[in-house]
Amino acid sequence: MSAPSDVKGRLPGSGRAVVAGAGVVGVCSALYLQREGWNVTLVDPDGPGEGCSFGNAGLLADTAVVPVATPDILASVPKMLLDPMAPLAIRWSYLPKLAPWLLRFLAASRPSRVEEISQALATICARVFEDFQPLIADAGAQDLVQRRGYLGAYRNPAKLAGMRWELALKRSRGMKAEELGPEELRQLEPALARDVVGGYFLPGCGHTVNPLALTQRFVAAFERLGGTVRRARVVDFTDFGEDGPRAVVTDGGQLLCDLVVIAAGAYSRTLAARLGADVPLDTERGYHTVIADPGIQLRLPLMCGDGSFGITPMATGLRLAGTVELGGTEAAPNHRRLEPMRAHAKALLPGLKVEGGTQWMGRRPSMPDSLPVIGRSPQHRNVLLAFGHGHLGLTLSAPTGRLIADLASERTPAIDVTPFRPERF
Ligand SMILES: Cc1cc2nc3c(=O)[nH]c(=O)nc-3n(C[C@H](O)[C@H](O)[C@H](O)COP(=O)(O)OP(=O)(O)OC[C@H]3O[C@@H](n4cnc5c(N)ncnc54)[C@H](O)[C@@H]3O)c2cc1C
């Protein structure tokens, strides 16, 4: 191992960067750092994109400006606690550990806070396609990404009525969000049931037909351009100098570094704490099933409004993905949570064959205010943090990568990153 390059005074424009975590966020950060001339090593005990990034609904939801904790959330808490099948459920056994996160989550649902969070999300969402474009081009991944819009459909009139303020919030941010009646919806998606009462169309949204393949394609480009992927777990940091650690300790040896990026998804909290950032990161567990032979072909990705999950046509089949279970990283999955999703999907799409799909549970890395952490460690100048993207990790991965590269080069970031700073709590 050669000596680290000089990090005194200012960070080098190029040097050795170690990115902990090869989910879609870590991979996009690695790609943007590489484009700036950094010599980047991605470290992950598992294959790239096999964590939470494996199983999402694939949406590039550039109109996602509504936080999870909305002003009406307090009224839902009893149901969250009593019904383990609810779209948003809490595991009793995890409640004592969750309590501080949950209080912050509820605090973030104040109307004034929702307005601020929504503004911050709008600024980063505005960059989604611009920042993905060069990465997709370099990786030759055009076949994996489509931009044809996103439909939402409801059979329950009360849920439809409850959704209208979300559309209004999107429009207030200058986004296109059209409310549609049942006939207009069925013209766009003929597979929808006759008893659909209404919904929406978000024409700007995109999706990937294979989230895992997209991350893998990005990693192949990263390696082609000289990047290194190491199968190892980051366990600590050492050789602290003026700017922070000069070496990353893994279970497979040490890596010298001039810059460290923590992008370990739901597992980032301990690593960040070791590097001077105490962040209230927890996890929102989500579920999916992929039905290889669904008996119908959807034209567009679809939000099942009644069950609050996505139904996305993917290369591997039709994927039903979503819902939230607050239960920590360690508890075993409760795949019975897929049953109400299958029932809702079948009612919305009567031709759908729901039997025989795969089952998966993933851990969204989630902050209580629905905003990611993108910023510098308050203690160490050569440590950058990129995690906590919750429901939007795929969508915001490329903009996050670009911002990480801006911060690494000590440039004024493309957008104001103050709302994402790690020390905001
Ligand atoms: C059901 C569901 C549906 C979703 N739908 C969407 C959607 O449609 N659109 C969207 O934008 N987002 C969606 N999301 C959210 C999105 O998938 C996540 O926000 C995103 O995958 C997070 O990416 P990440 O890179 O931060 O984390 P991950 O993909 O989890 O990657 C973190 C990586 O860090 C590694 N790691 C952990 N500990 C260490 C360590 N000590 N050292 C080194 N590496 C380590 C892990 O092995 C893992 O590979 C959905 C999530 C779920 C669960």
The ligand as an SDF file (V2000), in Angstrom:
LIG
                    3D

 53 58  0  0  0  0  0  0  0  0999 V2000
  -40.5800   -2.5290   -1.3600 C   0  0  0  0  0  0  0  0  0  0  0  0
  -39.7380   -1.3400   -1.7280 C   0  0  0  0  0  0  0  0  0  0  0  0
  -40.0780   -0.5610   -2.8280 C   0  0  0  0  0  0  0  0  0  0  0  0
  -39.3020    0.5460   -3.1620 C   0  0  0  0  0  0  0  0  0  0  0  0
  -39.6010    1.2420   -4.2970 N   0  0  0  0  0  0  0  0  0  0  0  0
  -38.8180    2.2910   -4.6570 C   0  0  0  0  0  0  0  0  0  0  0  0
  -39.0550    2.9750   -5.8800 C   0  0  0  0  0  0  0  0  0  0  0  0
  -39.9370    2.6130   -6.6580 O   0  0  0  0  0  0  0  0  0  0  0  0
  -38.2590    4.0280   -6.1860 N   0  0  0  0  0  0  0  0  0  0  0  0
  -37.2530    4.4420   -5.3590 C   0  0  0  0  0  0  0  0  0  0  0  0
  -36.6060    5.4460   -5.6620 O   0  0  0  0  0  0  0  0  0  0  0  0
  -36.9660    3.7750   -4.2230 N   0  0  0  0  0  0  0  0  0  0  0  0
  -37.7180    2.7260   -3.8470 C   0  0  0  0  0  0  0  0  0  0  0  0
  -37.4440    2.0300   -2.7100 N   0  0  0  0  0  0  0  0  0  0  0  0
  -36.3370    2.4860   -1.8570 C   0  0  0  0  0  0  0  0  0  0  0  0
  -34.9820    2.1030   -2.4020 C   0  0  0  0  0  0  0  0  0  0  0  0
  -34.9590    0.7550   -2.8070 O   0  0  0  0  0  0  0  0  0  0  0  0
  -33.9200    2.3430   -1.3270 C   0  0  0  0  0  0  0  0  0  0  0  0
  -34.0260    3.6450   -0.8200 O   0  0  0  0  0  0  0  0  0  0  0  0
  -32.5230    2.1720   -1.9210 C   0  0  0  0  0  0  0  0  0  0  0  0
  -32.3770    0.8970   -2.4680 O   0  0  0  0  0  0  0  0  0  0  0  0
  -31.4620    2.4220   -0.8740 C   0  0  0  0  0  0  0  0  0  0  0  0
  -30.2230    2.2390   -1.5310 O   0  0  0  0  0  0  0  0  0  0  0  0
  -28.8770    2.2030   -0.7130 P   0  0  0  0  0  0  0  0  0  0  0  0
  -27.7870    2.0790   -1.6860 O   0  0  0  0  0  0  0  0  0  0  0  0
  -28.8610    3.3510    0.2540 O   0  0  0  0  0  0  0  0  0  0  0  0
  -29.0430    0.9050    0.2180 O   0  0  0  0  0  0  0  0  0  0  0  0
  -28.8490   -0.6360   -0.1530 P   0  0  0  0  0  0  0  0  0  0  0  0
  -29.3280   -0.9480   -1.5070 O   0  0  0  0  0  0  0  0  0  0  0  0
  -29.4370   -1.4190    0.9770 O   0  0  0  0  0  0  0  0  0  0  0  0
  -27.2840   -0.8150   -0.1860 O   0  0  0  0  0  0  0  0  0  0  0  0
  -26.5200   -0.7280    0.9910 C   0  0  0  0  0  0  0  0  0  0  0  0
  -25.3530   -1.6690    0.8240 C   0  0  0  0  0  0  0  0  0  0  0  0
  -24.4710   -1.4960    1.9320 O   0  0  0  0  0  0  0  0  0  0  0  0
  -23.9170   -2.7480    2.2260 C   0  0  0  0  0  0  0  0  0  0  0  0
  -23.3770   -2.7210    3.5900 N   0  0  0  0  0  0  0  0  0  0  0  0
  -24.0370   -2.8230    4.7550 C   0  0  0  0  0  0  0  0  0  0  0  0
  -23.1630   -2.7560    5.7770 N   0  0  0  0  0  0  0  0  0  0  0  0
  -21.9320   -2.6030    5.2270 C   0  0  0  0  0  0  0  0  0  0  0  0
  -20.6240   -2.4900    5.7680 C   0  0  0  0  0  0  0  0  0  0  0  0
  -20.4010   -2.4890    7.0830 N   0  0  0  0  0  0  0  0  0  0  0  0
  -19.5850   -2.3700    4.9030 N   0  0  0  0  0  0  0  0  0  0  0  0
  -19.7770   -2.3350    3.5690 C   0  0  0  0  0  0  0  0  0  0  0  0
  -21.0130   -2.4310    3.0080 N   0  0  0  0  0  0  0  0  0  0  0  0
  -22.0580   -2.5740    3.8340 C   0  0  0  0  0  0  0  0  0  0  0  0
  -25.0650   -3.7290    2.0400 C   0  0  0  0  0  0  0  0  0  0  0  0
  -24.5740   -5.0460    1.8140 O   0  0  0  0  0  0  0  0  0  0  0  0
  -25.7620   -3.1420    0.8200 C   0  0  0  0  0  0  0  0  0  0  0  0
  -25.3450   -3.7350   -0.3840 O   0  0  0  0  0  0  0  0  0  0  0  0
  -38.1930    0.9070   -2.3540 C   0  0  0  0  0  0  0  0  0  0  0  0
  -37.8450    0.1150   -1.2660 C   0  0  0  0  0  0  0  0  0  0  0  0
  -38.6020   -1.0000   -0.9490 C   0  0  0  0  0  0  0  0  0  0  0  0
  -38.1960   -1.8550    0.2160 C   0  0  0  0  0  0  0  0  0  0  0  0
  1  2  1  0
  2  3  1  0
  2 52  2  0
  3  4  2  0
  4  5  1  0
  4 50  1  0
  5  6  2  0
  6  7  1  0
  6 13  1  0
  7  8  2  0
  7  9  1  0
  9 10  1  0
 10 11  2  0
 10 12  1  0
 12 13  2  0
 13 14  1  0
 14 15  1  0
 14 50  1  0
 15 16  1  0
 16 17  1  0
 16 18  1  0
 18 19  1  0
 18 20  1  0
 20 21  1  0
 20 22  1  0
 22 23  1  0
 23 24  1  0
 24 25  2  0
 24 26  1  0
 24 27  1  0
 27 28  1  0
 28 29  2  0
 28 30  1  0
 28 31  1  0
 31 32  1  0
 32 33  1  0
 33 34  1  0
 33 48  1  0
 34 35  1  0
 35 36  1  0
 35 46  1  0
 36 37  1  0
 36 45  1  0
 37 38  2  0
 38 39  1  0
 39 40  1  0
 39 45  2  0
 40 41  1  0
 40 42  2  0
 42 43  1  0
 43 44  2  0
 44 45  1  0
 46 47  1  0
 46 48  1  0
 48 49  1  0
 50 51  2  0
 51 52  1  0
 52 53  1  0
M  END
$$$$
